[in-house]
Amino acid sequence: MPSYAFFHKQFVPLSEAKVGIMTHCLHYGTALFEGIRGNWNSDHKQIYLFRLKEHYERMGNGCHVLKINLPYTTDKLCQITVELVERCGFQEDIYIRPLAYKSSEALGVRLHDLEDNFLVFAVPWGPYLPDKARCGVSSWRRPKETPQAKITGLYITNALAKTEAFENDFDEAIMLTPDGYVSEGSGENIFLVIDGKLVTPASYNNILMGITRDTVIKLAKNELGIETIERPIDRSELYNAEECFLTGTAANITTVAEVDHRKIGNGEVGETTKKLKKIYFDVTRGNNPKYLDWCTPVYKTGVKA
C-alpha cells in the first residue's frame, strides 16, 4: 500500500517528497524530529495515534530552541497527521515521523536568516527490538548539555553507540553520562526493578524525558501501585537488578535480558515488566477506557476488512 507525506504544505506520495542536496539541515543537523506510534486494533478496525498532542507539544518546545518558526498550531499539526494516516489507509502498526527543519539551500553554520519548513510521513513499522534484548554498555557517553528536544545533529552519538553495540553482537547500547552513571539507550529510556520499585535515571542524568517513560511511570503508579524512583544509577546496578526494560515510541516496552553478557534476573521477562507490557499494550490500542484521551482514532467509522 503506497504511503504519503505532508510536504511543502500539501499531501503528496512519499516517493515524490524530495529535498535538495544543499538543504541546510542536511549539512548541519539543524532539524528536529518526533516519533509517533500508530497502533492497529483489529477488533475496532482502527488505528490509534498515541499521545499525539504531547509529541507535538515537545516538538514546539524544540523548535523554540532551534529558532524554527512552525507555521502550525499543535491542534493543526494533530489534524494534519490524522488526515495523513487516513489517506494511507494502513491496517497495521505504523510509525509517524514529523520533521521541522531549516529548509534554505544555503551553506554556513547558523540558525538565523534561514527558511523553516515542516514535513511528516507515515510508514508501516513493527517491533524495533527483539522481545528480549541483549544490551552492552557503550564506550560512547551521552553528551552533557542536551536540550529536551530530538535534534537531529545530536543523534550522532546515539548512532555511534548503536553501531558499536551491533558490531559487538548486542541488540542495543546503553550509554553512560559523562561522569559514569547510567543514562539511556540509543533510542530509549531505561528502567530497573529493584526491591519491587521502578528505578530510572533522573532528568539531570542527560536523558531525554521520554513520553513513553512518562506513560510507564503513570501506569505503574495508577494500575499497579508501584512507585518510581528517579535517581543516578551505577553501572553495576544494571547487573544486579531484578528486572530491566527499555521504553520508547519505537521500542514500546522491551525486556532487557542481558547486559554486558550478564543475565538480568533469570534472563526472561520479569513479572513487573510482563504486567506493564500488558497494560501498555491495551492502553495504546484503545482498549482501556480510562486512557482514551491518550489515543487519537484515525478512521471515522473504522475501516472495512
DAMOBEL-V729223 format. One record per pair of residues at least 24 apart in sequence whose C-alpha atoms are under 6 Angstrom apart, sorted by the first residue. I is the first residue (numbers start at 1). J is the second residue. Records with the same first field share a line. If there is no record, write none. Layout:
# DAMOBEL-V729223
I = J + J
This chain:
# DAMOBEL-V729223
3 = 88
5 = 120 + 121
6 = 119 + 120
7 = 119
22 = 105
23 = 103 + 104 + 105
24 = 102 + 103 + 104 + 105 + 106
25 = 102
29 = 152 + 153
30 = 102
31 = 100 + 101 + 151 + 152
32 = 99 + 100 + 150 + 151 + 152
33 = 98 + 99 + 150
34 = 97 + 98
35 = 96 + 97
36 = 95 + 96
37 = 95
38 = 93 + 94
39 = 93 + 285
40 = 92 + 93
41 = 285
45 = 302 + 303
46 = 302
47 = 297 + 298
48 = 295 + 296 + 297
49 = 295 + 296
50 = 294 + 295
51 = 294
62 = 149
68 = 116
82 = 298
86 = 298
93 = 124
94 = 123 + 124 + 125
95 = 122 + 123 + 125
96 = 121 + 122
97 = 121
128 = 250 + 251
131 = 254
132 = 255 + 256 + 257
133 = 171 + 256 + 257
134 = 170 + 171 + 257 + 258
135 = 170 + 171 + 172 + 173 + 258 + 259
136 = 173 + 174 + 259 + 260
137 = 173 + 174 + 175
138 = 173 + 174 + 175
141 = 175 + 176 + 177 + 178
142 = 175 + 176 + 177
148 = 208
158 = 186
162 = 186
181 = 233 + 234
182 = 233 + 235
183 = 207
188 = 246 + 247 + 248
189 = 246 + 247
190 = 245 + 246
191 = 244 + 245
192 = 243 + 244
193 = 242 + 243
194 = 241 + 242
197 = 226 + 227
198 = 228
199 = 228 + 229 + 230
200 = 230
201 = 230 + 231 + 232
202 = 230 + 231
212 = 247 + 248
213 = 247
243 = 270
